[in-house]
Amino acid sequence: MSRKAELTIKFLVIGGGIAGLACAIALRRVGHRVVVLEQYSDIDISKMSHGGIRLPPNVSKVLFHWGLERALRQVSITSSAIEVKIYETGEFIGKHYWKEEALRETGGDFLFLHACIISSPRITLISSFHPACQSPASTTAVSVSGDGPRVTLTTGETLLADVIVGADGHSSIVQQAIVGKDVIDAAPYQSLFYNTTVPGALMRADPQLAPFFKQPVETTFVWLGNNRSAVAFRMGGKDEFALHLWVRPMQKGLSDDDCWGGGLELKDMRRQLGECEPKLLKITKLAATPACVQVKMVPPIEDWVDEHGRMVIIGEAAHPLPAGSLQGGAMAVEDAAVFAKLFSHLRNRDQISTFLHAFQDLREDRCASVMHTEQCNLYFQMMPAGPRQEQCNQEMRARTAQGESVFGISEASEQWEQLKDLWGYDADNEVDDWWVKWGLLRERAKQRSIAMETEMNTARLRSLYMRA
Ligand SMILES: Cc1cc2nc3c(=O)[nH]c(=O)nc-3n(C[C@H](O)[C@H](O)[C@H](O)COP(=O)(O)OP(=O)(O)OC[C@H]3O[C@@H](n4cnc5c(N)ncnc54)[C@H](O)[C@@H]3O)c2cc1C
């Protein structure tokens, strides 16, 4: 059972993506009132969700803890291996298996599912189990202010709340209101990310592609290339294969594509493929209409909380990861878990601003470090051809020849320790530590100063009374 807040307040969450929905669920669990404002309808969102999403152990663990394990497992596939190939030739470089006992230590699993299942507000897996997200149909916020705090809608209507949460992704209006500019929009893009799916039946019907479905364990396929990379995996929920493709655009005129929902012509994606192994080429020929999003390396955003201490950004709006990152959804759900745990301690309104600032303090280093790791991973996946890339490939080939993990990850390795830190993150522990070290101290100091003030007032009254 989660601890319920002594004081219940109203939150307006702008954005019904993973961050907004997770935040609504988590806040409801600790007793707060939440309204989610989402600009798109469920049908629009499910049409706009073009591909697969990967949930690493640190996020599946939180969702399991919220009672969603059975539901999630019904619509997802658990992956326990990675196969690495060379993008241009298809050469097999090696494999890595996640050991069950090792994953158990983290408390979660690698779950792969269709993005529409997790990102649509009312048909979503999450909200169907937690009707936490009362969202008026397709509501767009046009302006926000921490003074009020208030949100103005396209209809001209103004909504008031105790706290506004900006879970409105990139081009976040809440981020712009806090920081004063659109940080993400202003950053240059380095590559393009294409997101699509391939019908499972079509792949199984092709003798060259059918083996992708006949692995002894569910496998993620990664192609490492010269300025290009691809990742493919089976998803739960639909009989489809997800395909993620990153390219440094060689061709001008395609750089304006930047929308998860923007249905592109398949030929636009295929034009960017460059030299690529025959199986990958075949997969892309069978693919559905892709979406294309710009991949940006955005420096950490300094302010997540507004000057009034009543408005905050979370998820992609606060710490944008490169598009297609493994940890994108995970960071959003961790944010929600930390945020709600802090607000489970709410006893009076004075604490609101402290909790919003504590949220940033607790999350910013973790998110910056994950952002850095994801940027490095992407660099590794699409390293330009040259001596460095060749050396990395040789090292992987050598490990495979010795029967080792392609990445050199063993339970005794330093990488495994780092992964355990990454996946073993426990939002509740983080907040409990903060509460014991700072939150309680602050409460006690406040109570002491109230007691001192009362004592002084009593003494003042007594002396006035004596004089009279
Ligand atoms: C339609 C869509 C499809 C996606 N598909 C995939 C996928 O297939 N694979 C993958 O790895 N990642 C996908 N992502 C990205 C992934 O969801 C995010 O990277 C990550 O999970 C962080 O989520 P978020 O909730 O912080 O932001 P987002 O997922 O960007 O959600 C922000 C939400 O806020 C809403 N919003 C923005 N401004 C306003 C406003 N002014 N008023 C009301 N609502 C507003 C948006 O419509 C959106 O639903 C998708 C994102 C979207 C929006």
The ligand as a Gaussian input file, in Angstrom:
#p B3LYP/6-31G(d) Opt

LIG

0 1
 C        2.566000      10.165000     -30.724000
 C        3.881000       9.671000     -30.164000
 C        4.368000       8.423000     -30.583000
 C        5.590000       7.944000     -30.072000
 N        6.030000       6.730000     -30.510000
 C        7.193000       6.240000     -30.005000
 C        7.689000       4.963000     -30.421000
 O        7.085000       4.286000     -31.265000
 N        8.861000       4.512000     -29.917000
 C        9.571000       5.249000     -28.998000
 O       10.622000       4.786000     -28.543000
 N        9.123000       6.439000     -28.572000
 C        7.964000       6.961000     -29.054000
 N        7.531000       8.203000     -28.648000
 C        8.377000       8.987000     -27.750000
 C        8.256000       8.608000     -26.314000
 O        6.915000       8.522000     -25.915000
 C        8.987000       9.672000     -25.514000
 O       10.293000       9.815000     -25.978000
 C        9.214000       9.338000     -24.068000
 O        8.484000       8.276000     -23.660000
 C        8.912000      10.536000     -23.197000
 O        7.544000      10.750000     -23.129000
 P        6.886000      12.092000     -22.637000
 O        5.560000      11.707000     -22.097000
 O        7.794000      12.886000     -21.781000
 O        6.722000      12.964000     -23.968000
 P        5.823000      12.668000     -25.231000
 O        5.720000      11.218000     -25.497000
 O        6.338000      13.543000     -26.311000
 O        4.359000      13.180000     -24.792000
 C        4.003000      14.538000     -24.717000
 C        2.485000      14.626000     -24.864000
 O        2.064000      15.960000     -24.598000
 C        1.080000      16.338000     -25.521000
 N        1.100000      17.810000     -25.626000
 C        2.147000      18.585000     -26.034000
 N        1.818000      19.889000     -25.958000
 C        0.545000      19.936000     -25.496000
 C       -0.348000      21.015000     -25.201000
 N        0.029000      22.301000     -25.376000
 N       -1.597000      20.726000     -24.742000
 C       -1.976000      19.430000     -24.553000
 N       -1.173000      18.367000     -24.829000
 C        0.069000      18.625000     -25.273000
 C        1.527000      15.633000     -26.801000
 O        0.443000      15.492000     -27.695000
 C        2.024000      14.299000     -26.275000
 O        1.017000      13.331000     -26.208000
 C        6.331000       8.730000     -29.137000
 C        5.842000       9.984000     -28.727000
 C        4.636000      10.462000     -29.230000
 C        4.113000      11.823000     -28.776000

